[in-house]
Amino acid sequence: MPNRATKDSHAPAHFAPADAAPRRKRNVPAIVAIIILAILAVAYVAGAVTFSFIYYPGTSIAGTDVSLSTASDAAERIRDARPVYTLHVEGDGLTWDYAPKSIDDLIDVDAMANEVLARNEAFIWPARLISATLGSSKDAKTTVDLSVTPDFSAFSTTFDEAAFDEELGAAVDALNEGRSGTFTPAGSYDPDTNTFSLERAEAGRQLDRDAIVSFAKLKLAALDAQADLTELGEAAFLPLADGHTEEEIEASCTAMNEIVGANAAFTMGGTEVARVDGAQIAQWITLDENLTPQLDEEAINAWVNSLADSLDTVGTERSYTRPDGKAVTVSGGSFGWKVDREALAQAVHTAVSEKQTGQVEVPCTQQGDVFTAPGERDWGAYIDIDISEQYARYYDADGNVLWESGVITGNPNLGQDTPTGVYYINNAARNITLIGADDPETGEPKYKTPVSFWMAFVGSAVGLHDATWQASSSFGDPNACYYAGSHGCVNLPYDKAEELFGMIEVGTCVVSHM
């Protein structure tokens, strides 16, 4: 028998497939891919871990660059960058500053740094890193959506938020006091254009206290140095309280523009004392429920009376310095300006209705010589009677002495003092008899005294006149009125009375003072 066992014993036990070697070669790319994925995974995890603890490049907090720093390092950088901090709030007439002692008295800097780091989104660090590298990163704290109520948790525990709210709110309230918050003629008038306008009316809106306080705290939380109210836009204002539409307000402004046009300077003795122009007329316009304008008669009359009160000088206190340097203050008397109030009211109506320009003289029932201002001298030439000196002088308007004389005035011991005040000569007569009041015991006048020169200045009872019965030595004696005083008149030597009589006329001012 053939030896089959021997032949079979040399046969291989297994046969490898013909394509075994090529299959092992094709597994190499998969292994490489797995290795690369593993490396990327490790890198991704490492990056995620890293950017859980440090900020991305280009990150800033409150204007301070904190790129690639930890939260603790960032906090120190912020403190170093802001050793002194002030928030300046400004806009639409409001100016207000807030300056804490230090940043840490305002902001919990550590909490701020940690809060910004917590928003790193570390698990998308590749995209964030690319974005940061391309320069699109923004300040992590100062980019604020004003329409969203902010979370002020970054404020420190030492920050007195209530006091901040109250102080800034008080500044807003103070500014609002000067604004009506409603549509008014005066508030809608623009003096630069002499017109009423919707734009001007809306300028009278009040600031929204709550909105401004919240806005300022947004800036505080971001450590911004400036809170510019223009960023708030319309949100900085409260709406007009009366609720009228823009169309209604514009129509009313158009109607009011038909009323203005006058620009009349009201003068007194050549001095401008008031002006009736658009700004003044705006104070006199009232609006009905339909916003139809009309002139307020009561307001015009009140203005006329107030102006007249300030211009009337008869009997008022006036001060002046006499040419020799003596300062005099005197009140009372009959000389001066007195406004005709009814005629002035009519003049105002005429100026408004006819849209007058130029000068309009204030109508008066009585006039002085000049007008500068209430309380000042309003006469030109005048007779100065100094009771304390027992001396009189006649000055021209330039202060030159035209005449002077010693006098004897009324006897104060008998209650017959010469009245003080600013008067005027109301009667000048020759050769008259002065008749005193009746004596109750006899029924006859207490005296009948003929004089040659009579110059009355207090009614018909008191005046300057010659007094030939007085001793010449008494004229000019400062004490003469106590022992030789008159019944109230101003006694003069005959020749001095004659001189003065020839120089004065009815209307000449007389100032009698101590």
Beta strands, then each sheet from edge to edge (+ up, - down):
strand 1: 60-61
strand 2: 64-65
strand 3: 87-91
strand 4: 94-98
strand 5: 189-190
strand 6: 195-196
strand 7: 226-228
strand 8: 263-268
strand 9: 271-276
strand 10: 285-287
strand 11: 293-295
strand 12: 318-321
strand 13: 327-330
strand 14: 338-339
strand 15: 357-361
strand 16: 364-366
strand 17: 382-386
strand 18: 391-395
strand 19: 401-406
strand 20: 421-424
strand 21: 427-435
strand 22: 448-458
strand 23: 462-466
strand 24: 490-492
strand 25: 509-513
sheet 1: 1+ 2-
sheet 2: 4+ 3- 7-
sheet 3: 5+ 6-
sheet 4: 9+ 8- 15-
sheet 5: 10+ 11-
sheet 6: 12+ 13-
sheet 7: 14+ 16-
sheet 8: 19+ 18- 17+ 25+ 20-
sheet 9: 21+ 22- 23+ 24+
end
